Each structure stands twice: as C-alpha cells, then as structure tokens.
Amino acid sequence: MIPLIVFYLHIVAIAGVYTRRWQEEGLAEGFLAVFFMSLIFFVGWSMASFVMKLFMTAAGAGPGLNRDSASLLLLTAAEGVFYYFYLRGEERQSGSPDAGPGSN
C-alpha cells in the first residue's frame, strides 16, 4: 500500500510541475521538468534502496513496511526537502520586489 501511495504522489507532482512549467515557460520546459523529476526519482530510488539495504533486512519491519517501501518513504522525504528548497528559490527570484523596472 505504501508504494502505491508514493507512486500516486509522484504522478500528481509530475502533472502539477508539468502544468506549471508549461504555462509559465512553454511546452519544452514542461517536458524538461518531467524529465528532471523522473531522473531524480529513479536515481534517488536506487540510492535509497542501497542505503536501506545497509540498515534493514529484506523482510523489513513487517508486511506493510518492507525494505522497498522504506526506501520509497526515504526517497519521498528527501525529494520533498529538495523540491521545497528548489521551488522556494524560484518563487523568491520571480517575486522579489527588487526585480521591478522602477527599482533603480
């Protein structure tokens, strides 16, 4: 059940990021955002699986939280922090009061 929820969250996030980039920058930027998020997901999942292999057995902590589920949870938490700071930096740049034409 945990992997299903994590995959669903990623699909919704990818759709949201694609739509936002497509409306702000254009079609190519939307596809680049999807590619970037997919790359971060797949590389991050393999790295999280490697880390969880060091700390958990394959059975994990029960039937609902095996090693694969724990690695997906670790990945989602790490991506959440990464995307929070990544997207926050973009909003700060575009919404800064110094960026206006009369800010001389």
N, C-alpha and C positions, 0 to 999 in steps of 0.2 A: 504494500500500500504506500509506503514512503517513496519508493522510486516513481510511482505513478504521480504522486503529488508534486514531486520535484520536477519531473518532465513537463507536467502541465504548467507549473510556474515559469519554466524556461520558455515554453511555447508562447505563453501570454506576454512575457517580457520581450521576446524577439519580435512579436507582432507590434507591440507598443513602440519599441525603438525604431522598427522599420517605418511605421506610420509617421512618427515624429520627424525622423530624418528626411523622409520622402517629402513631407510638406514643407520643411524648412530649407532643404538643400537641393532636392531633386531625386530622381529615380536611382541614379548611380550611387549616390550617397546612402540611400536606403539599403541597397544591396551590399554595400561595403560594411554597413553597420551589422547586417545579418551575418556576413562572413566573419567579421571580427568577434561577434558574440559566440558564434559556433566554434571558432578556433579556440577562444578562451575556455569554452565548455569542454571540448574534447581533450585539450592538453591538460586542463585543470583536473578533469576526472581521472586521467591516468596518473597524475601526480598525487592526487588524494588517495587513490587506490594503493599506490606504493606506500604512502605514509600509514594508512590504516592497516596494511599488511604487517607493519612493524609492531603495531600495538594491539591488534585483535586476531583471534583465531577466525577461521572461515565460518564457524557457526555463529560467532558474534555474541551478543548479549540476549539472545532469544530468537524466536521465529520471526518477530517483526523488525528486529534490528540486527541484521547480519552485517558482514563486513562491507558488502556492496552498498547497502542502504546507509551505513555510517559514512562511507566515502562520499556519497552523494550529498548527505547533510553537511559534511565538512566543506565540500565544494560550493554548495549554495551559500553557506555563511561567508566564505571567502569572497565569492563573487558579489554578494550583497555589499560588503565593505568596499570592494574595489569599485563597483559601479556607483556607489553613493558618492565617493570622492571624485570619480571621473565625471559624473554628470553635474555634481555641485560646482566643479571648476568651470564647466561650460556656462552654467547659468550666471555665475559671478562675472565672467568675462562679457557676456552679452548684455547683462543688466546693470553694469556698473554706471554710476552717474557721471564718471569722467569720460565716458565714451561718446557723449553728445557733441554735436557740431559747435556749440557755443561754449565749450569748456576751456577756452584759452585763458 
